[in-house]
């Protein structure tokens, strides 16, 4: 048989790519497809990551071409991969591929080709060699990127393994961003047992449909001060998005319960990336018929932060997100929108205007998906209550949100779901779609373990005043049943804040913090974070710490 490459510098198998292009794009003339082969094999983009971003756009959206047909100029996108029918692609795994670089010839252990394009590189080290652990494989990949960068222009994933342990990462990932892949299907964890990471990863990632989904929906490029960063979803993010998509599709159907479920992922799980990948997945799902996504937070800073992640996601979302600047702007963006769009807002913008008791529906469409971040905080106020000042009947913001979008499907993201009689995350949004708790995150190295050490700063009250205070408290709260629950909570919070923030107690805590931190620094260098009950207490504690340590 004839060789598939003309020389060892060539990394794209052009014959396979040309055959796949003809099969996937029968309506595009052969000479135009020849141009696509040349363009993909040698993208004229400076920088490895910039080239990889361009190639990834071609992989997911196709290569834009123009050609003449019947005397008219036609514009089309030439598809490189068949996402709908994984088996229709040409899959090839090459062992010890020789690639000639500027300095020498290198031989990556395994290269995974799809339609003649090298989409994954796997570097293996011998378990029996004590000097060749998994991180030697990582360093080897860094050498390959320097010496044979053309091999990585179309790369989707890098895998390293010592035969027992295995990790996966993106083209720009450092060691910390090379996590394990612990599932084959969504559950269970480590299905083949411990110390079989490599087989679990191979079966979990390189199943044809899963690998194509990973390519299409789970790679995000971000521009940072340090350059382009490519992010590849971890296993828990991948499966959470897949499961959430199916739940949303089911809930949004005619007769569905409009409860998209709860994604319970702890801090450090990467919820922002997860939500961006979910948005791309939902927007492209034909079953949802070009849905509108409404991303709801409860704080302006969170709204801006999450909007920034989506805005920086580039081609993953196919359209630019919009941020509602005001209540009026939100209503304008939602009202009479026929389809599509990603709208960011805080839940407070759904509040009725002055003089309105309930918010009129802004849209009756069923394919509106509301994604609520930190959903355990402000998604419960459904019951009516009477304003003590005006006597008006009022409802919470969660009621207003559902009044505005009565046919929408609601999906929750939270790190701390709650379950009380009148505040139950699952009762509002449906059952858990995916759970990634603190223990699993610690096992994966996504977050550090938390150790609790009790250091009580008691509230000292003069004994002779205790009886007087008790009597006074009973008098104050004798008519508590007539006070709305929200107002009662504010009163109690203010009273507790006054006690907790008493100056003698703040001075005591400041002294203890300084002593404890300086003692720890002698044996373990690090940082400290202080969390206080209110902004005022934060400011006063800061002043107390500065008095103790002005430097």
C-alpha positions in Angstrom: 0.0 0.0 0.0 1.1 3.6 -0.6 2.1 5.6 2.4 -0.4 8.1 3.8 2.2 10.9 4.3 4.7 12.3 1.9 7.2 13.1 4.6 7.5 13.0 8.4 6.8 16.7 8.8 3.2 16.1 7.7 0.7 15.5 10.5 -2.6 15.7 8.7 -3.6 12.6 6.8 -4.8 14.5 3.8 -6.1 11.5 1.9 -8.4 10.6 4.7 -9.4 14.2 5.2 -10.2 14.6 1.5 -12.3 11.5 1.4 -14.2 12.5 4.5 -14.9 16.0 3.1 -16.3 14.5 -0.1 -18.6 12.2 1.9 -19.8 14.9 4.3 -20.2 17.7 1.7 -21.3 16.1 -1.6 -22.8 19.4 -2.8 -19.4 21.2 -2.7 -17.2 20.9 -5.8 -14.0 18.8 -5.5 -11.6 21.7 -6.2 -13.2 23.7 -3.4 -12.7 20.8 -1.0 -9.1 20.6 -2.1 -8.8 24.2 -0.9 -10.3 23.2 2.5 -7.7 20.5 2.9 -4.9 23.0 2.3 -6.5 25.6 4.6 -6.9 23.1 7.5 -3.5 21.5 7.1 -1.7 24.9 7.2 -3.8 27.5 8.9 -2.3 30.9 8.5 -2.7 32.0 12.1 0.3 33.0 14.3 0.7 31.2 17.6 -0.2 27.7 18.6 -3.2 28.5 20.8 -4.6 31.1 18.3 -4.3 28.5 15.5 -5.9 25.9 17.7 -8.8 28.2 18.4 -9.3 28.8 14.7 -9.1 25.1 13.9 -11.6 24.3 16.7 -14.0 26.8 15.2 -13.6 24.9 11.9 -14.2 21.6 13.7 -17.4 22.7 15.3 -18.9 25.1 12.7 -17.2 24.1 9.4 -15.0 25.9 7.0 -16.6 28.7 5.1 -16.3 28.3 1.4 -17.7 30.0 -1.8 -18.1 28.4 -5.2 -19.9 28.8 -8.5 -23.0 26.7 -9.2 -25.1 27.3 -12.3 -23.4 30.7 -12.8 -24.2 31.8 -9.3 -21.8 32.3 -6.3 -22.8 30.1 -3.4 -21.7 30.3 0.2 -21.5 27.2 2.4 -19.7 25.7 5.4 -17.7 22.6 4.6 -18.2 20.1 7.5 -15.1 18.4 8.9 -16.9 16.1 11.3 -20.2 14.3 11.4 -21.6 15.0 14.8 -25.0 13.4 14.2 -23.6 10.0 13.1 -20.3 9.2 14.9 -19.8 6.0 13.0 -19.8 8.0 9.7 -16.4 9.4 10.6 -13.1 7.8 9.9 -11.5 6.8 13.3 -7.8 5.9 13.5 -5.4 5.3 16.3 -1.7 5.5 15.5 1.1 4.1 17.8 4.5 5.7 17.8 3.8 8.3 15.1 7.1 9.8 13.8 7.0 13.5 13.4 10.0 15.5 12.2 10.5 18.7 14.1 13.0 21.6 13.8 15.5 19.9 16.1 14.8 16.2 15.9 12.2 13.5 15.1 9.7 12.9 17.9 7.4 9.9 18.4 4.3 10.5 20.5 3.0 7.3 21.9 -0.6 7.4 20.6 -2.3 9.9 18.3 -6.1 9.7 17.8 -7.2 10.7 14.3 -10.7 11.5 13.2 -11.2 12.1 9.5 -7.4 12.4 9.1 -7.1 15.2 11.7 -5.0 14.5 14.9 -7.5 15.4 17.7 -5.9 13.7 20.7 -2.4 12.8 21.8 -1.8 10.2 24.6 1.6 10.0 26.2 2.4 6.9 28.3 5.2 6.1 30.8 6.2 2.8 32.2 4.8 2.0 35.6 7.8 -0.1 36.4 10.2 2.8 35.9 10.6 4.8 39.1 12.1 7.7 37.2 9.2 8.0 34.7 6.0 9.0 36.5 2.9 10.5 35.1 4.3 14.0 35.3 7.2 13.0 33.1 4.6 12.3 30.5 3.2 15.8 31.0 6.7 17.3 30.5 7.1 15.2 27.4 3.9 16.8 25.9 5.3 20.3 26.7 8.4 19.3 24.7 6.3 18.1 21.8 4.3 21.4 21.8 7.6 23.3 21.4 9.3 21.0 18.8 6.4 19.6 16.7 3.6 22.2 17.2 1.8 21.3 14.0 0.6 18.1 15.6 -1.5 20.1 18.0 -3.2 22.6 15.7 -6.4 20.6 15.7 -5.9 19.1 19.1 -8.9 18.6 21.4 -7.4 16.7 24.3 -4.1 15.6 25.8 -3.9 12.5 28.0 -1.0 11.4 30.2 -0.6 8.1 32.0 1.9 5.9 33.8 -0.3 2.8 33.1 -2.1 3.0 36.4 -2.9 6.7 36.8 -4.3 8.8 34.0 -5.2 12.4 33.5 -6.7 14.6 30.8 -6.2 18.3 30.0 -6.4 20.9 27.3 -3.6 22.3 25.1 -2.9 25.2 27.6 -3.5 23.4 30.9 -0.8 23.2 33.6 -0.4 20.3 35.9 -3.2 21.5 38.2 -5.6 21.5 35.2 -5.0 17.9 34.3 -7.7 16.1 36.4 -8.7 12.4 36.4 -11.6 11.2 34.4 -13.5 9.0 36.9 -16.5 7.8 34.9 -17.5 5.9 31.9 -21.2 6.8 31.9 -22.5 9.3 34.4 -22.3 6.8 37.2 -20.8 5.2 39.1 -17.4 6.7 40.0 -14.3 4.6 39.3 -16.5 1.8 37.7 -13.6 -0.5 37.0 -12.1 0.0 40.5 -9.2 2.0 41.8 -5.9 2.0 39.9 -7.6 1.5 36.6 -7.7 5.1 35.7 -6.4 4.7 32.1 -9.0 2.2 31.0 -11.8 4.3 32.7 -10.6 7.4 30.9 -10.3 5.7 27.5 -13.7 4.1 27.8 -15.2 7.3 29.2 -13.7 9.9 26.8 -13.0 8.1 23.6 -16.4 6.5 23.1 -17.1 8.0 19.7 -20.3 10.0 20.6 -18.8 11.2 23.9 -15.6 12.4 22.2 -17.5 14.3 19.6 -19.7 15.9 22.3 -16.6 16.8 24.2 -15.2 18.4 21.0 -18.4 20.3 20.1 -19.7 21.5 23.5 -17.0 21.3 26.1 -14.0 23.3 24.9 -13.9 27.0 25.8 -11.3 29.5 24.8 -10.8 32.6 26.9 -8.7 35.7 26.4 -6.7 36.6 29.5 -4.0 39.1 30.4 -1.5 36.1 30.0 -2.9 35.2 26.6 -5.3 32.6 25.3 -6.5 29.9 27.7 -8.3 26.8 26.6 -10.5 25.1 29.0 -11.8 21.5 28.7 -14.7 20.3 30.9 -14.0 17.8 33.6 -16.0 14.6 33.9 -18.5 15.9 36.4 -19.2 19.0 34.3 -19.5 16.9 31.1 -22.1 14.6 32.6 -24.0 17.3 34.5 -24.5 19.2 31.3 -25.6 16.1 29.4 -28.1 15.1 32.1 -29.4 18.6 32.6 -30.0 18.9 28.8 -32.2 15.8 28.8 -34.1 16.9 31.9 -34.8 20.3 30.4 -36.0 18.9 27.1 -38.4 16.6 29.0 -39.6 19.2 31.4 -40.3 21.8 28.6 -42.4 19.5 26.5 -46.2 19.9 26.3 -47.4 18.5 29.6 -44.0 18.7 31.2 -43.7 20.0 34.8 -41.3 22.8 33.8 -38.9 21.7 36.5 -35.4 21.4 35.0 -33.9 20.0 38.2 -31.1 21.0 40.5 -27.3 20.8 39.7 -25.7 20.5 43.2 -22.1 21.2 42.6 -19.9 22.4 45.4 -17.5 25.4 45.4 -14.5 24.8 43.2 -16.6 22.6 40.8 -16.4 25.2 38.0 -20.1 26.1 37.8 -19.4 29.1 35.5 -17.7 27.0 32.8 -20.4 24.3 33.3 -23.2 26.8 32.7 -21.5 28.2 29.6 -21.2 24.6 28.2 -24.8 23.9 29.1 -25.9 27.1 27.3 -24.1 26.0 24.1 -25.7 22.6 24.4 -29.2 23.9 24.9 -29.0 26.5 22.1 -28.0 23.9 19.6 -30.5 21.2 20.6 -33.1 21.0 17.8 -35.7 19.6 20.2 -35.8 22.9 22.0 -36.5 24.8 18.7 -34.0 27.7 19.2 -34.7 28.5 22.9 -34.2 31.7 24.8 -31.9 31.4 27.9 -32.5 33.7 30.8 -29.6 33.5 33.3 -30.7 34.8 36.7 -28.5 35.7 39.7 -29.3 37.6 42.9 -26.3 40.0 43.0 -25.0 42.5 40.5 -21.4 41.4 40.9 -22.3 37.8 40.2 -24.4 38.9 37.2 -21.4 40.7 35.8 -18.9 37.9 36.6 -21.0 35.2 34.9 -21.8 37.5 31.9 -18.1 37.9 31.4 -17.6 34.1 31.3 -20.3 33.7 28.7 -19.2 36.8 26.7 -15.7 35.3 26.6 -16.9 31.8 25.5 -16.7 32.9 21.8 -18.0 30.4 19.2 -19.3 27.9 21.8 -22.5 29.9 22.1 -23.0 30.9 18.5 -24.5 34.3 19.6 -23.5 37.0 22.0 -25.2 37.2 25.4 -27.0 40.4 26.5 -27.2 42.0 29.9 -30.4 43.7 31.1 -29.5 47.1 32.4 -32.8 47.9 34.1 -36.3 46.6 34.7 -37.5 48.3 31.5 -34.6 47.0 29.5 -35.3 43.4 30.7 -39.0 43.7 29.8 -38.1 45.0 26.4 -35.6 42.2 25.7 -38.1 39.5 26.7 -41.4 40.8 25.4 -42.4 39.5 22.0 -39.0 37.8 21.4 -39.8 35.0 18.9 -36.8 32.8 19.7 -33.1 32.6 20.6 -31.0 34.8 22.8 -29.1 34.7 26.1 -30.2 37.3 28.6 -28.5 38.0 31.9 -30.4 39.7 34.7 -30.6 39.8 38.5 -33.9 38.5 40.0 -34.6 42.0 41.4 -35.3 43.3 37.9 -38.4 41.1 37.9 -40.0 43.1 40.8 -43.2 44.8 39.8 -43.1 48.5 39.4 -44.7 50.8 41.9 -48.4 50.5 41.7 -48.2 46.9 40.3 -49.3 44.1 42.5 -48.3 41.3 40.1 -46.1 41.3 37.0 -47.9 40.7 33.7 -46.5 37.8 31.6 -43.7 38.9 29.3 -43.7 35.8 27.2 -45.9 32.6 27.0 -43.3 30.6 25.1 -42.5 27.1 26.4 -38.9 27.1 25.1 -37.6 29.7 27.5 -35.1 28.2 29.9 -34.4 30.0 33.1 -31.0 29.1 34.6 -30.8 30.3 38.3 -27.3 30.6 39.8 -27.0 30.3 43.6 -30.6 29.1 43.5 -30.8 28.4 47.3 -31.0 32.1 48.1 -33.8 34.0 46.4 -36.0 31.5 44.7 -38.8 30.8 47.3 -41.1 33.8 47.9 -44.3 32.4 46.5 -46.7 33.1 49.4 -48.5 36.4 49.7 -47.9 38.7 52.6 -49.2 42.1 53.7 -46.9 45.1 53.8 -47.1 46.5 57.3 -46.6 50.0 56.1 -49.0 50.2 53.1 -51.4 47.3 53.8 -50.8 46.0 50.2 -50.6 42.3 49.4 -47.2 41.5 48.1 -45.3 38.5 46.7 -41.6 37.5 46.7 -39.4 37.8 43.7 -39.6 34.1 42.8 -43.4 34.6 42.2 -42.7 37.6 40.1 -40.2 35.7 38.0 -42.7 32.9 37.3 -45.5 35.5 36.6 -43.3 37.0 33.9 -42.4 33.7 32.3 -45.3 31.4 33.1 -44.4 28.6 30.6 -40.6 28.7 31.1 -38.6 25.8 32.4 -36.5 26.5 35.5 -33.1 24.9 36.2 -31.1 25.5 39.4 -27.3 25.6 40.1 -26.3 25.7 43.7 -23.5 24.6 46.0 -25.8 24.5 49.1 -29.3 23.4 48.4 -31.7 23.7 51.3 -34.8 21.8 52.5 -37.1 23.5 54.9 -40.9 23.6 55.1 -41.2 26.8 53.1 -37.8 26.8 51.4 -37.0 23.6 49.5 -34.7 23.8 46.5 -35.9 20.5 45.1 -39.6 21.3 45.6 -39.1 24.5 43.5 -36.8 23.1 40.7 -37.3 19.4 40.8 -35.0 16.6 41.8 -31.2 16.5 41.6 -29.8 16.2 38.1 -26.2 15.9 39.3 -24.4 15.9 42.6 -20.7 16.8 43.1 -20.2 17.3 46.8 -17.2 18.6 48.8 -15.9 15.1 49.5 -15.7 14.3 45.8 -14.2 17.7 45.0 -11.5 17.1 47.6 -10.8 13.6 46.2 -10.4 15.1 42.7 -8.2 18.0 44.0 -10.7 20.5 42.8 -10.8 22.1 46.2 -8.8 21.7 49.4 -10.2 19.9 52.5 -11.8 22.0 55.3 -10.8 21.5 58.9 -12.8 23.0 61.7 -11.3 24.3 64.9 -13.7 25.8 67.5 -12.6 29.1 68.8 -15.5 30.7 70.7 -15.7 34.4 71.5 -18.4 34.5 74.1 -20.9 37.2 74.5 -20.4 38.5 78.0 -23.5 40.1 79.6 -23.6 41.5 83.1 -25.7 39.0 85.2 -27.8 41.7 86.8 -29.0 42.8 83.4 -30.0 39.4 82.0 -33.5 39.3 83.7 -34.2 42.9 82.6 -33.2 42.0 79.0 -35.3 38.9 79.0 -38.4 40.8 80.1 -37.8 43.6 77.6 -37.4 41.0 74.8 -40.7 39.4 75.7 -42.4 42.8 75.6 -40.9 43.6 72.2 -41.9 40.4 70.6 -45.3 40.0 72.3 -47.0 41.1 69.1 -44.6 39.3 66.8 -47.3 37.3 65.0 -48.6 40.6 63.5 -45.2 41.4 62.0 -44.4 39.9 58.5 -41.8 37.2 58.7 -39.4 39.3 56.6 -39.6 42.2 59.0 -39.2 39.8 62.0 -36.1 38.4 60.5 -34.7 41.9 59.9 -35.4 42.9 63.6 -33.8 39.8 64.9 -30.8 40.1 62.6 -30.2 43.7 63.7 -30.4 42.7 67.4 -28.0 39.8 66.9 -25.6 42.0 64.8 -25.5 44.6 67.6 -24.4 41.8 70.1 -21.9 40.1 67.8 -20.4 43.4 66.7 -19.9 44.8 70.2 -16.5 46.5 70.3 -15.0 44.4 73.2 -15.9 41.2 71.3 -14.3 42.6 68.1 -11.1 43.5 69.9 -11.0 40.0 71.4 -11.4 38.3 68.1 -8.9 40.6 66.4 -6.3 39.7 69.0 -7.0 36.0 68.7 -6.8 36.1 64.9 -3.4 37.9 65.0 -2.0 35.4 67.5 -3.3 32.4 65.7 -2.2 33.5 62.2 1.3 34.4 63.3 1.7 31.1 65.1 0.6 29.2 62.0 2.9 31.2 59.8 5.9 29.9 61.7 5.3 26.4 60.4 3.0 26.8 57.4 3.2 29.9 55.1 -0.1 30.9 53.7 -3.0 33.4 53.6 -6.1 33.9 55.7 -9.6 34.9 54.9 -12.0 36.5 57.4 -15.8 36.3 57.0 -18.0 38.5 59.1 -21.7 38.9 59.7 -22.1 42.3 58.0 -20.1 44.9 56.2 -20.0 47.2 59.2 -18.5 44.4 61.4 -16.0 43.7 58.6 -14.9 47.4 58.6 -14.6 47.6 62.4 -12.7 44.3 62.6 -10.3 45.5 59.9 -9.7 48.7 61.9 -9.0 46.6 65.0 -6.5 44.4 63.1 -4.7 47.5 61.8 -4.4 48.9 65.3 -2.7 45.7 66.4 -0.5 45.3 63.3 -0.2 48.7 61.5 2.3 47.3 59.1 
